[in-house]
Amino acid sequence: MKWVVRSIGWLATTTLLLSSAVACSDKASLTTVSSPVSDEVVSLDVYKSRTCGCCKKWVSHIEGFGFESEVHHPANLNKIKSDKGIAPRYQSCHTAVSNDGYVFEGHIPGPIIQRFLAAPPKDTIGLAVPGMPVGSPGMEVGDRHDEYDVLLLSKDGGHTVYEHVNGTH
């Protein structure tokens, strides 16, 4: 009887070890968590006011999608926006700039930034969500989610709608 118990114990241990090895291998893993579109870590320089709480929440949001961030508190935030080519009509409370120089103005969802960086359209400087739409990342207010457009900013100063964010989540 002891031999049967030991054999079952050995079999259970071996099965557990083998299943753990398979479950932890890259080929066996399936993920539902969004991550950057490549193995390269994308770093964003985020320019914001020292006192803006919604900007802090947005930074946490993008870090949750695998972005690294370095936050800066410039004395003249509007000069940064102007220097990066972001017209006043496209501005929000913070500006992020990628390693490649693309700008992300305002409360843009992390997955949309990932899609943009995977295939940046020609002759563009980045994306913008003007203003501060309720329900956008960092602007959560209960279960309210307003609809808004994420704009594609062109080098010539114009824009098109890059993606529409529906108010229902």
C-alpha positions as CSV (number, residue, x, y, z in Angstrom):
1,M,0.0,0.0,0.0
2,K,2.9,2.4,0.8
3,W,4.3,1.7,-2.6
4,V,1.0,2.7,-4.3
5,V,0.8,6.0,-2.2
6,R,4.4,6.8,-3.1
7,S,3.8,6.1,-6.8
8,I,0.7,8.3,-6.8
9,G,2.7,11.1,-5.0
10,W,5.6,10.8,-7.5
11,L,3.2,10.8,-10.4
12,A,1.3,13.9,-9.1
13,T,4.6,15.7,-8.4
14,T,6.0,14.9,-11.9
15,T,2.7,16.0,-13.6
16,L,2.7,19.3,-11.6
17,L,6.3,20.1,-12.5
18,L,5.8,19.3,-16.2
19,S,2.6,21.4,-16.4
20,S,4.3,24.3,-14.6
21,A,7.1,24.2,-17.1
22,V,4.7,24.3,-20.0
23,A,2.5,26.9,-18.5
24,C,5.5,29.2,-17.9
25,S,7.0,28.8,-21.3
26,D,6.6,31.6,-23.9
27,K,4.9,29.3,-26.4
28,A,2.2,28.2,-24.0
29,S,1.3,31.6,-22.6
30,L,-1.7,33.4,-23.8
31,T,-2.2,37.0,-22.7
32,T,-5.2,39.3,-22.6
33,V,-3.2,42.2,-21.2
34,S,-2.3,44.8,-23.7
35,S,1.4,45.4,-24.2
36,P,3.5,47.6,-26.5
37,V,3.4,46.5,-30.1
38,S,7.1,45.5,-30.2
39,D,9.8,44.3,-27.8
40,E,11.2,47.8,-27.7
41,V,10.1,49.7,-24.6
42,V,8.5,53.0,-25.6
43,S,9.4,55.8,-23.3
44,L,7.3,58.9,-23.2
45,D,8.5,62.3,-21.9
46,V,5.3,63.7,-20.2
47,Y,5.1,67.5,-19.7
48,K,2.4,68.6,-17.3
49,S,1.6,71.0,-14.5
50,R,3.0,69.9,-11.1
51,T,-0.5,70.2,-9.6
52,C,-2.6,68.3,-12.2
53,G,-4.1,65.1,-10.6
54,C,-5.7,63.9,-13.8
55,C,-2.3,63.9,-15.6
56,K,-0.9,61.7,-12.8
57,K,-3.8,59.2,-13.4
58,W,-3.1,59.3,-17.2
59,V,0.6,58.5,-16.6
60,S,-0.4,55.5,-14.4
61,H,-2.8,54.4,-17.2
62,I,-0.1,54.4,-19.9
63,E,2.4,52.7,-17.6
64,G,-0.2,50.0,-17.3
65,F,0.1,49.4,-21.0
66,G,3.9,48.9,-20.9
67,F,5.0,52.5,-21.6
68,E,7.8,54.0,-19.5
69,S,7.4,57.6,-18.6
70,E,9.5,60.5,-17.4
71,V,7.5,63.4,-16.0
72,H,8.6,67.0,-16.4
73,H,7.1,70.1,-14.9
74,P,8.2,72.9,-17.2
75,A,7.8,76.6,-16.2
76,N,6.1,77.3,-19.5
77,L,4.0,74.3,-20.6
78,N,2.4,76.3,-23.5
79,K,5.9,76.9,-25.0
80,I,6.5,73.1,-25.1
81,K,3.2,72.6,-26.9
82,S,4.0,75.4,-29.4
83,D,7.5,74.1,-30.0
84,K,6.1,70.6,-30.7
85,G,3.6,72.0,-33.2
86,I,0.4,71.5,-31.2
87,A,-2.0,74.4,-32.1
88,P,-4.1,75.8,-29.2
89,R,-7.3,74.2,-30.6
90,Y,-5.8,70.7,-30.1
91,Q,-4.4,71.3,-26.6
92,S,-5.2,69.6,-23.3
93,C,-3.5,69.5,-19.9
94,H,-0.5,67.4,-20.7
95,T,1.8,66.6,-23.6
96,A,3.7,63.4,-24.1
97,V,6.6,62.9,-26.6
98,S,7.8,59.5,-27.7
99,N,11.4,58.4,-28.4
100,D,10.7,59.0,-32.1
101,G,9.4,62.5,-31.5
102,Y,5.7,61.8,-31.9
103,V,3.4,63.9,-29.7
104,F,0.4,62.6,-27.7
105,E,-1.6,65.5,-26.5
106,G,-4.2,64.9,-23.7
107,H,-6.1,61.9,-22.4
108,I,-5.4,59.4,-25.3
109,P,-6.0,55.7,-24.3
110,G,-2.8,53.6,-24.2
111,P,-4.0,51.1,-26.8
112,I,-4.6,53.9,-29.3
113,I,-1.1,55.1,-28.8
114,Q,0.2,51.6,-29.3
115,R,-1.7,51.3,-32.6
116,F,-0.4,54.6,-33.8
117,L,3.2,53.7,-33.0
118,A,2.9,50.4,-34.8
119,A,2.3,52.2,-38.1
120,P,2.6,56.0,-37.8
121,P,0.8,57.6,-40.8
122,K,3.1,59.6,-43.1
123,D,3.4,63.4,-42.6
124,T,1.9,63.4,-39.1
125,I,3.2,64.6,-35.7
126,G,1.0,62.5,-33.5
127,L,-2.4,62.4,-31.8
128,A,-4.5,64.7,-29.7
129,V,-7.6,64.6,-27.5
130,P,-8.4,68.3,-27.1
131,G,-9.9,69.3,-23.8
132,M,-10.6,66.8,-21.0
133,P,-13.4,64.4,-22.0
134,V,-15.1,62.7,-19.0
135,G,-14.4,59.0,-18.9
136,S,-11.1,59.3,-20.8
137,P,-8.0,57.8,-19.1
138,G,-7.3,59.9,-16.1
139,M,-10.7,61.7,-16.3
140,E,-12.9,59.0,-14.8
141,V,-16.0,60.2,-13.1
142,G,-18.1,57.3,-11.8
143,D,-19.5,55.3,-14.7
144,R,-19.9,58.3,-17.0
145,H,-18.0,58.0,-20.4
146,D,-18.5,60.8,-22.9
147,E,-17.8,60.1,-26.6
148,Y,-14.8,61.8,-28.1
149,D,-12.5,61.8,-31.1
150,V,-8.8,61.1,-31.1
151,L,-7.3,63.4,-33.7
152,L,-4.5,62.7,-36.0
153,L,-2.3,65.8,-36.2
154,S,-0.7,66.6,-39.6
155,K,2.6,68.3,-40.1
156,D,0.8,71.0,-42.1
157,G,-1.3,72.0,-39.0
158,G,-4.5,70.2,-40.0
159,H,-6.1,67.1,-38.5
160,T,-8.4,64.2,-39.3
161,V,-10.2,61.8,-36.9
162,Y,-7.9,58.9,-36.2
163,E,-10.3,57.0,-34.0
164,H,-13.7,57.7,-32.4
165,V,-14.1,56.6,-28.7
166,N,-17.6,55.5,-28.0
167,G,-19.1,56.6,-24.7
168,T,-20.0,53.1,-23.7
169,H,-17.2,51.0,-22.2
